Amino acid sequence: MTDLDLTGRKALVTGGAQGLGEGMAHALAAAGATVVIADLQDDLGPKVAESLADSGGSGHGFTHLDTTDDANWESAVAEATGLLGGLDILVNNAGIEITSLLVDLDPAAARKQLEVNLLGTALGIKHAFRTMRPGGAAGHGGVVVNVASVAATIAFPGIGIYSGTKSAVERMTKVAAMEAGKLGYGVRVNCIFPGLVPTAMGAGLANDVAELGLFASPEAAVGAVVELTPAGRLGAVDDMADAVVFLASDASRFVTGAGLPVDGGMGM
Ligand SMILES: NC(=O)c1ccc[n+]([C@@H]2O[C@H](COP(=O)([O-])OP(=O)(O)OC[C@H]3O[C@@H](n4cnc5c(N)ncnc54)[C@H](O)[C@@H]3O)[C@@H](O)[C@H]2O)c1
């Protein structure tokens, strides 16, 4: 057993029905955790939850969650905690990206990104703290991993609001870590800054910035990202998933309030 071993740990992964969240859920299961996926997608989510046993363990599950809804968080966390018999790990991964130049800003699209990326993550912290802190339904501390973005650390055109929400996630991560420490919750809170990964969101962004005329084509947009990346490639789902396992595990036991770039060096 290494410090990366998560045997016996119970994890909730938001936005786990596809993309990075799906990969994170599989990596946590492979490391020994039992995982509940929480997502809006009631069709895909349960299928992914069922497939987690292929990576390891049993007893994985799915619960419906709209991360922008406080009452839904309360019921989803209660359901997951009951199903798992506790809660040690929350991965606040659910997020959306709506590409737009600031000069064309649509307030509704901006509010939606703020709601999902910032409020949704904040509500996750709230309900994880209430459940994990002493006296909570799980009650013996734990770990929160928030998913920010390399967009919080660079200036990429076309994602002004999205970048702002992810910068806010970084700052909120630090405040959350401080509150958890001061109040004796026994919860570490960190975030990662993923580089561009060609999930539905990542591929969509490359198309959108080309459509906005910021790059000659989606391929040119991807090429520009790779050019800015010392590691010389795009990110892969597993790159992000392994970083989440590290931050969820005892291997990072003295790490809290940190933001870990997982971007091949793009954001340095
Ligand atoms: N893909 C990238 O290049 C990239 C880079 C940096 C950061 N990120 C971040 O990683 C996270 C995952 O991105 P992805 O590429 O897998 O995106 P994706 O669009 O492929 O998947 C996002 C998932 O979140 C779910 N979701 C969206 N809104 C939700 C809500 N309100 N409640 C519950 N679930 C909701 C969706 O149903 C979907 O399953 C996001 O926070 C994103 O901002 C992605």
PDBQT file of the ligand as one rigid body, heavy atoms in Angstrom, charges set to zero:
ROOT
HETATM    1  N1  LIG A 301     -11.450  20.145 -21.383  1.00  0.00    +0.000 N 
HETATM    2  C1  LIG A 301     -10.609  21.106 -21.137  1.00  0.00    +0.000 C 
HETATM    3  O1  LIG A 301      -9.793  21.477 -21.992  1.00  0.00    +0.000 OA
HETATM    4  C2  LIG A 301     -10.579  21.765 -19.777  1.00  0.00    +0.000 A 
HETATM    5  C3  LIG A 301      -9.467  22.583 -19.480  1.00  0.00    +0.000 A 
HETATM    6  C4  LIG A 301      -9.427  23.200 -18.237  1.00  0.00    +0.000 A 
HETATM    7  C5  LIG A 301     -10.442  23.003 -17.307  1.00  0.00    +0.000 A 
HETATM    8  N2  LIG A 301     -11.495  22.212 -17.641  1.00  0.00    +0.000 N 
HETATM    9  C6  LIG A 301     -12.536  22.037 -16.638  1.00  0.00    +0.000 C 
HETATM   10  O2  LIG A 301     -12.687  20.657 -16.359  1.00  0.00    +0.000 OA
HETATM   11  C7  LIG A 301     -14.037  20.386 -15.978  1.00  0.00    +0.000 C 
HETATM   12  C8  LIG A 301     -14.577  19.262 -16.857  1.00  0.00    +0.000 C 
HETATM   13  O3  LIG A 301     -14.494  19.658 -18.215  1.00  0.00    +0.000 OA
HETATM   14  P1  LIG A 301     -14.770  18.651 -19.426  1.00  0.00    +0.000 P 
HETATM   15  O4  LIG A 301     -13.820  19.020 -20.488  1.00  0.00    +0.000 OA
HETATM   16  O5  LIG A 301     -14.835  17.270 -18.942  1.00  0.00    +0.000 OA
HETATM   17  O6  LIG A 301     -16.234  19.167 -19.871  1.00  0.00    +0.000 OA
HETATM   18  P2  LIG A 301     -17.454  18.372 -20.516  1.00  0.00    +0.000 P 
HETATM   19  O7  LIG A 301     -18.342  19.413 -21.070  1.00  0.00    +0.000 OA
HETATM   20  O8  LIG A 301     -16.975  17.284 -21.395  1.00  0.00    +0.000 OA
HETATM   21  O9  LIG A 301     -18.172  17.674 -19.240  1.00  0.00    +0.000 OA
HETATM   22  C9  LIG A 301     -18.741  18.444 -18.227  1.00  0.00    +0.000 C 
HETATM   23  C10 LIG A 301     -19.681  17.594 -17.404  1.00  0.00    +0.000 C 
HETATM   24  O10 LIG A 301     -20.241  18.435 -16.380  1.00  0.00    +0.000 OA
HETATM   25  C11 LIG A 301     -21.641  18.232 -16.355  1.00  0.00    +0.000 C 
HETATM   26  N3  LIG A 301     -22.308  19.447 -15.877  1.00  0.00    +0.000 N 
HETATM   27  C12 LIG A 301     -22.375  20.651 -16.489  1.00  0.00    +0.000 A 
HETATM   28  N4  LIG A 301     -23.110  21.499 -15.768  1.00  0.00    +0.000 NA
HETATM   29  C13 LIG A 301     -23.523  20.832 -14.673  1.00  0.00    +0.000 A 
HETATM   30  C14 LIG A 301     -24.323  21.156 -13.546  1.00  0.00    +0.000 A 
HETATM   31  N5  LIG A 301     -24.870  22.373 -13.394  1.00  0.00    +0.000 N 
HETATM   32  N6  LIG A 301     -24.537  20.213 -12.606  1.00  0.00    +0.000 NA
HETATM   33  C15 LIG A 301     -24.007  18.975 -12.735  1.00  0.00    +0.000 A 
HETATM   34  N7  LIG A 301     -23.247  18.601 -13.778  1.00  0.00    +0.000 NA
HETATM   35  C16 LIG A 301     -23.014  19.521 -14.736  1.00  0.00    +0.000 A 
HETATM   36  C17 LIG A 301     -22.028  17.877 -17.776  1.00  0.00    +0.000 C 
HETATM   37  O11 LIG A 301     -23.277  17.205 -17.831  1.00  0.00    +0.000 OA
HETATM   38  C18 LIG A 301     -20.843  17.017 -18.198  1.00  0.00    +0.000 C 
HETATM   39  O12 LIG A 301     -21.047  15.665 -17.851  1.00  0.00    +0.000 OA
HETATM   40  C19 LIG A 301     -14.787  21.702 -16.119  1.00  0.00    +0.000 C 
HETATM   41  O13 LIG A 301     -14.858  22.344 -14.864  1.00  0.00    +0.000 OA
HETATM   42  C20 LIG A 301     -13.908  22.498 -17.068  1.00  0.00    +0.000 C 
HETATM   43  O14 LIG A 301     -14.083  23.889 -16.916  1.00  0.00    +0.000 OA
HETATM   44  C21 LIG A 301     -11.580  21.593 -18.852  1.00  0.00    +0.000 A 
ENDROOT
TORSDOF 0
